[in-house]
Amino acid sequence: MTLPNYEPVIKEALSQFRTIGNKREDLIQDCWVALLQNPDKDPLTTCRRTIMRGLKPPERGHRQDPKIYSLSDPKIYARAVKGTLQNNVEKKLQDAVLELPEEEYKVLWNLFLEGRTQKETADKLGLTRRQVRIRKDRGINMLKSYFEVME
């Protein structure tokens, strides 16, 4: 059995993200695992999702959730349900962002996740500030409509 050559896909997906050197190798391995587990799904989307999950920063001031040993305890059960609901919302948001067209995705990524200004984003992507503003508004409207359909 020969393995598909996913290296170009992984490199392309990683080029869209700013990664820390020591995390890069872990993300590459995670991408390989995800791609081999889901061979029928779109490789680039699978890899981008894996990288987004790997780069998600830990929440400030919060400890890691303790292991759940028994759901019979009401407090533990309530925490488990709350955590599951929060994870579902985060997953839906990630899915919505990944369904955006490439132009809107790049603009929203630069503005909101990398913290660039509209001018910096325009310079980086080779666009005018007006194009950045239009794509930002269009992307936000697409995200809103995605969640309206989900309800």
N, C-alpha and C positions, 0 to 999 in steps of 0.2 A: 504494500500500500504506500503510495507516495503522498506526501503532504503538499497542499497547495502553497504557492508562493505568496504569502501575505506581507512580506517585508515592504514592498512599495506602498501598500495600503496603510500599514502601521506608520511608516515614515510620513506619509501625507497627513494622516490624522494628527500625529505629534507636531507637525509643522504649524498647525493651527492653534496650538496652545503654548503658553509660556511655561516651561517645566523647570524644576530644580534638578540639578545634575544627578543627585543620588536617587531621586524619585523616578528619573527617566527609565532606568533599567527595570524597576518594579512595574512601571506602566507598560513597558514593552512586553514583559512576561504576562501581565494581566490581559493585555490585548490578545496575545497568542492563545491563552486559555479560553477567553470568551469566543474567539473566532473558531477554535476547534470544537467548542461545545455547541455553537450555533452555525453550522456550515451553510444552512439554507437561508439565513438572513443576510441582508446587505452588509458586506464586510466593513465599509467605511463608517456606516451608522453605528454598527456594533462597537467598533473601535472608539469612535468619538464618545459614545455613552460610557464605555469603560474608563476612558481617560477623565471624563467629567466626574465620575464617581470617585476616582482616585485622587483628583485634585481638590475635591470638596474640603474646605478648611474646617477644622474642628470648631465648634461653637465656643465662644469665649466665656469663661467663668463657669462652665458646666463640666461636671465630672462625667466620666463614661458611665452609662447606665449599668447598674449591677446586674449580674446574671439572674435570670428569673428561675427560681427553684420550684416554686409552687404557685399555680394560678388560683388556688383556693383562698389565698390571702387577698382580701378585697383591695388593699393598697397596691399590691403587686399587679393584680388584675387591671386596675384602673391605669397604672403606668404603662402596662403592656398595650392596652387599647389605645391610649393617647399616642404612644410611640408608633403604633401601626398606622393610625390615621395620618400622623405627620409624615411618615415615610411614603404613604400613598400620595399625598399632596405633592411632595417633592418629586416623586417619580412621574406624576402627571405633568408637572412643570418641565422636567427634563425632556419628556416625550414631546411636549408642545414646542419647546425650543429647538429640538432636533428636527421637527417637521417644517421649520421655517425655510424659505428659499435661502440659498447661499448668501446672496447680497445682504438681506436683512439680518441673517444670522451673524455675519462678520461685523456689521455695524453695531448690533446690540451687544455682541461679545466685547468689542473694544470699549464701548461707552459704559456699560454697566458692570462687567466682570473685571475688566482691566483698568477701569477708572479713568479712561482718557476723555479729554474734552472733545467737542465736535470738531474743532479745528485740528487737533492732533489725529483724530480718527480720519478726517478728510485727507490729511497729509500722508498718513500711513497707507491708506487704501487707494490713493490717487483720485479722489473725488472732490467735488466742491462741497462747501459747508451746507449748501441748500440740498444737494443730493443726500448727504448724511442725515439731515433733518427729515427729509421725506421718507427715507428708508427706515429711520427710527420710528416715525409715526406709523408707517405701514406695518412694521414688525410688531409694534405694541398692539395695534388694532387686530392683527392676525392672532396674537396670543389671547386677547380678550374674546375674540369670536371662537377660538378653540375651547375655552372654558365655558362659554355660553352653550355650545353644542354638547359639552360633556355633562352639563346639568340636566 
